[in-house]
């Protein structure tokens, strides 16, 4: 019998190494019936995706895109088809998605959580990440996209649960920003 070829979408990351915050986020997404994780790969999200990919019940469907604005289009189609999804990107990619967020998701009230791993915070080693990382809250504010920044495990469950409920009640995207204080600093290697 021929073997089936399977691509590991979470890259080098392993579910066994997933941090507590990743378990909390996935549990909250599951509780809100969010099946589709539409993402561009990055180190922070890779740990969350490895955990989602390892779920034995195939609850989560991982959808890899090439550009961030593609994710907005896919999430719009999912919503119009009666399904829920989340967008997982890095702060440097948010700029690519701004027009799609403003002219499609906000204009037509398409709800989805927008999980953004923040770069450019204290301890950032890559100068190219500094400016867009700092601009994320202001960009979301300019589009009137509500957002919270997760910095520690202390209130993580409450903030994420509240953000998801608000997202779907308001019928618009809601930013969930993952600070390096929560996720850990990115290695310079």
N, C-alpha and C positions, 0 to 999 in steps of 0.2 A: 504494500500500500504506500503511495507517495506521501512524503511528509508535507505538512502545511507550513509555508513560510510565514512568519509573523514578525512584524516590526515592533520593537520596544519603543514606544513614543516618548517615554520619559528619559531617554538617553542613558547616561552612566549611573543615574540615581537608583537606589534600592529602597523598596518599601520598608524594609527592616530598619533603615536609618532615618526614616521620616520623623521630624520633630513633633512635639506635642501640639504646636499650633496648627500643623497640617492636619492632624487627626480632628481637631476642633473645627476647623474650616470645612472639612469634608462632611462631618456629621451635620453641621448646620445646612450645607447645601443639600444633603440628602433629605433632611427634615422638611425642606421647602420644595421637594420634588424637582430639583435642578439636576437633570441627567447629563447635559451636554457641556463639556468643558472645552471651549474654543480658545486656542492658545498659540502663542509664538514661544518657542523654547527659550528658557533662561535658567540660570542656576537655582534661583529661589523657587520658581514654579516647578522646576524639575522634581524637587523633593515631594511636593504636593501631588504632582502627576504620577509619580512612581507608586504612591500609596493608592491613588484612585485606580490605576491600571491593575493593581494587585487584588482588588476586590473580587471575591469569588462569585458574586452574584451578577456581575456585568452591569451593575446599576449605572455606572458612569461611562459615557461615550466620549472618547478623546478625539477632538477635531483640530488638526494642525493646519494653520494658515501661513501664507507667505508674507502677508502684510496686515497690519492692524485693522485697516478699514474693511478688509475682507471679513474679518470677524464680526463687525457690526452688521454687514449684510447677511451673513449666515444666521446670526442671532435673531435678526428681524424675521427671516423666513421660518425659523423654528417657532418663534412666538406666534406668527400668523397661522402656523400649522398646529397650534395648541400645545406646544412643548416649551419647556424652560431650559435656558442655558446660562452660562457665565463666561465672561471674557477674562482671560488671564494674560497680562502683558507686563513688560518692564516699563519703567517711567520714561526711558528714552524713546519708546515707541508710541507713547500717548500722542505726541505731536502729529504722527501720521494719521491718527484716527479722529482728530478734532472735527474736521468737516463732516465726516460720516456721522459722528455723534450728534453734532448740532443740527444738520440738515435732514437726518433720517430718524435716529433714535429719539431725540428730544422732540422734534417736530411732529412725529407720529406716535408718540407715547409708547415706545417699545421698552418694556422693563427687562433689565438684566443687571446682575451685579458685575461691576467692573473691578476686578482684582488687579492691583498695580503694585509690583515690587519696586520699592523706591531705591534709586541710586542717587548719588550726589549729596548724601547726608554727611554728618560728621564721620571722619575716618575714611572717606572716599579716596581711593588712590588714583583714579582715572579722571583727569581733568575734563575729558569730553563728556562725562556724565554729570558734572556739577550743575550747569545752568538749567538743563531740562529737568533734572531731579528737583531742583528748588522751585521750578515753575509749575509743577503738577497741581498743587492746590489752587493756584491762581487760574490756571487753564480751566479746571473744572468749575471754579467759581464763575468765570466768564461765560460759561455755557449754562449756568445755573444748575449744574449737576451736584447734588448733595454728596457729601463724602465724610468718612471718618478715617482716622489714622490709627492703626493698631501698633502699639509700642511694647506691650507686655502681655503675658498670659493672664494677668490679674482680672481684667474685665473683658477678655477676648470673647467669650461665649455670649455675654450680654450685648456687646457692641455688634457682633456679627449677626446675631439673631434679630436685633432691632433694625439693622441696615437692610437685611433681606426682606423683612416684613414691610418696611417703608418703601423699598424699591417696588414691590408688587402692588402695594396699596396705591401709591402715587402714580403707578404706571409710567415709570421712567428709569433710566439707568441710575445706579447708585455706586459711587466710588468707594472701594474698600482698599485703603492704602496700607501696604505692609512695610513698616519701617525696619531698617536694619537693626534697630534696638530689639525687635522681636525675632527677626529671621537670622541675625548674625551678620558679621561683616564679610564681604566678598574677599576672597584671597587674591593676592596680587599675581598669583601664578596662573 
